[in-house]
Every structure is written in structure tokens, then in C-alpha cells.
């Protein structure tokens, strides 16, 4: 398969046509080999316009979704970036072309090993951190409070946890997809991409666009009885 041609088609047919116009984001999407971050059996479909399952509960975000998220985050070459729930490291790989340093965090050592191998030749430093995604993140070594200018959440959450917002530096931006919970457990099938910006210690959200990004299992609502 001609992956370079598939990547070029992804840019022209999925990314540019869906309001991604930032040249640096387009260049990153056009450079990173998406097929290197999926199981071998999925490589022929690595460039379709869907989320791809790389492990139970971990996904490569749909190309135009991750493109729009990164564009909204306005990543700069001096930024310290975090890819939260990195999975096999695709989001982190894109960030290495946009930011000055990248940290990739996940709760699964096996996925971090895959990401580490895929990012072995990254052009900026990448730090890998194993940590419970729904835990006290700022108490984890390598995830200091106020330590990041940009945070990409590579999966949907019902609401961005305060512990993750605490990791933002002043002036920092976090992009994620939030899905509202429904009565009796579960979440809405369609969520909202959100940009959080921290200024003067205050974090304010702004809704960006609709997205059906799958929910991270660590944040799945527990079933409740409804009377």
C-alpha cells in the first residue's frame, strides 16, 4: 500500500475540508506515519476518517478531530506539551512537530512501550509517564502542577477532571472532547470538543464543535438505579 499517497489524500479530503488550515498542524499530520501507530492488521485502514481502536479503550482519534483540536490549542515551538491517554503515541508524535517538549502519559505500561518504540527517533524530547488517568495526577513524578502549556486529551471524558486542569501553566490550553452523562449511567453518543484556557489562575472553557470521540474507559460513569 502507498501510505504516503493515503496520507496526502487524508490531508486533502478529510483535514483541509474540515476547517483545519494551520500550516504547522497540516504539516505534522502529513509527516507522521499514522500506520505506524496501529496494529499491523489495521494498517490498510489507518487513514480512514474514523477513530481506530489500537487497544481496549484506546484509540487513534479521527484525523480531522485531532487536527482541529491541535489547531485550537495553538501549539508553539516553545510549549511544553502533554498527550493524556496517549495509547500508542500518535497524539504525542504529532506534538513533537509542534511543541518544544512532549510528555506522554497512560495507565498501561504495554501501550507506553509501543509508544516509546514508535517515538524513538522523535525530533524533540519525549518523556513517558505511567499513571492512573483518574488519579491525583499532580502527585505523579513527571506531571508537576502547572507544568504544561498545552494538554491534548486523546479520548473523550464526561468532564475534564480538575487534577488535569491543575497541570496547566498560566496561559496554558487544554483541548478535549466532553460527553454529558445520562440518567441511569452512560454518556451521550455525541460530545463537544472544548478548549480550556488558564489565565491568572482561572480556567475558562469554550465549546468548539461536535465530536463522537469514544469515551476513555477510566472515566465511564458507573451504572445507577433510576426509580
N, C-alpha and C positions, 0 to 999 in steps of 0.2 A: 504494500500500500504506500502511496506517496503522501506521507504525513505532512510534508511542507506545503503541498497543494491543499490538503484538507485544512491546515491551519490558516492559510490565506483565504480560503472560502469561508471559514468561520468568521474571520475579521470582516470580510465584505458583506456577508449575508446575515450574520447574527449580531455583530458588535456595532459596526458603524450605523446600521439601520435602526438601532435601538438607543440612540442618543448618547453613545459613547464617542466623544470627539477629542478627548485629551490625548495628544500625540504620545506622551510617555506611557500611558496606560495601553494604548493600542500597540505600541512597540513591544511592551512586556508580553502582552497576550500573543503577539505574533512571533515572539522569540522562544518562550518557554514551551518545551515539547510536552503537551498535555498527555500524550500517550505514555510518557514515562512515569506517570503518577497513578495509573490504573492497573489492575491485574491484567496479565497478558491476554486473557480471553476477551477483555473489553477494549483492547487497543483499536480494533477496526471501527468502533463506535465512539472513540474518545472525543470526537469533535461534533457530536450531535448537540442540538440545543435542548439538553435535559441535564438534570442532576444525575451524576453517575455514582452508584454505590461502590465504594472501594473496600469497605468492611462493614460489619453490622453497625448501623448508626452513624457511619461516617461517609461523607460524600465529597466529590468534586462539584462545586457549585456550577450551575449553568453558566456558560461563558458570558452571556450578556449581563447576568445578575452580578457576577463578581466584577465585571468591568465597570458597571455603574456604581457599585459600592466603592471600588477603589478610586474612581473619578470623584465621587462625592467626598472622600476622605482627604483629597488634595494633598497627596503624599509628596514630601520634599526630600531632596538628597541628604539633608541634614537630620532627618527624622529617625527616631528610634521606634521601630515598628514591632507589633506583636500579632502573630497569627494564632488566634484562640481556637482550640479544637482543630488543629492543623491536619489531622489524619495522615495522609501520605505526603503532605507538604506542598501541595500545589499553590495554595494561597501564599505561603512563605516564599516559594520560588518567584512568584510574581513580585512580591515585595522587595526581593533582592535587587530588582531592576529599578526600583522606585525610591527606596529609603537608604539611609546610611548604615543601619544595622538592623538585624531581624532576630526576634525570638519566636520560636515555635513551641507551643505548649499543647500537650494532650495527656489524657489519663492512661493511655495504653502504650506500654513500652514497645510492643511489637510494631505498632504504627510509627512510632518515633524512630525506630531502627530503619524502617523503609524510607522515611523522610530524610534521615541522616545520609543514607546512601545516595538518594536522588539529588541531594543538595551538596554533595561532597565538593563539587567544583564551583559553588556559588561565588559570585564576584564581590560579595560583601560578607562580613562575619555573620554567622547564624548560630544562635545558642538554642539548644534543645532542652526543654524542661518537662519532666513528668510530674503531673499534679492532678489531683481530683478537680474536675472542672467546676463543680458546685461547692468547692470548699473555701477556706479562708486564703484566698489567692495571695494577698499581700504578705502573708507569713511564709510563703514558699520561696526558697532560695532561687534567685534569678528573676523574681517577679516583685520587685520593690514597689511600694506605693508611690505614685507619681513618677513612675519610671518610663512611661511611653508617650510618644507624641501621636501615634496612630495605632489603633487596635481594629483588626478585622476579625469578626466572628464568623467562622466558616461553618455555619449551620444556624438554624432558627432556634430561638428561645421564647418562652412565653413573655418574659420581660428581662432586659439586661440586668444582671444582678449588681447590687451596689458594690460588691467586692471587686467586680471587674471595672466599674467606673472609677473606683479608687486608684486604679493603676494608671489612669490618665494624668499626664503632666498638665500644668496650666497652659491653655491654648491647644490642648490635645483634642483629637477627633476619634470617635468610635463609630463604626458602621456595623449594622446587624440587621437581621430580619426578626421581627417580633410577631408572634401568633397568639391571639387572645384565647384564653381558656373558655370552655363552655361548661354549662351546668352538667354535673354528673361525671366530670373528668373529660380529658381530651382537649384538643385545641381546634380552632377554625382551620379549614384546609388552606385558606388564603391568608397570608400575613402582610405586614407592612415593613418595607425597608425603612430604617430610621438612622439618622445621623445625630449623634450626641456630641456637643462641643462644650469643653470646660473652660470657663473664663472667670478669673477671680475666685476660684474655689467653687463656683456654681456650675452645675451641669444642666444644659438645656437640650431637649430633643427637638428634631424636626423630621416630619414624615416625608419620605422621598417618593416611593412608588410601591405598587403591589408586587408581591412575590409569593410563590408557593414552595419556597425552600423547605426541605424536610426538617423536622424538629430534632434537636440533639437529644438522645435518649436520657442523658443525665438530668434533663430538665422536664421530662414528661410528667404532667400532672398525675397525682395519684387518684385512682377512681374514688368517687364519693357516692354515698347513697343519697338519692333525691326522693323526698317524700311528697 
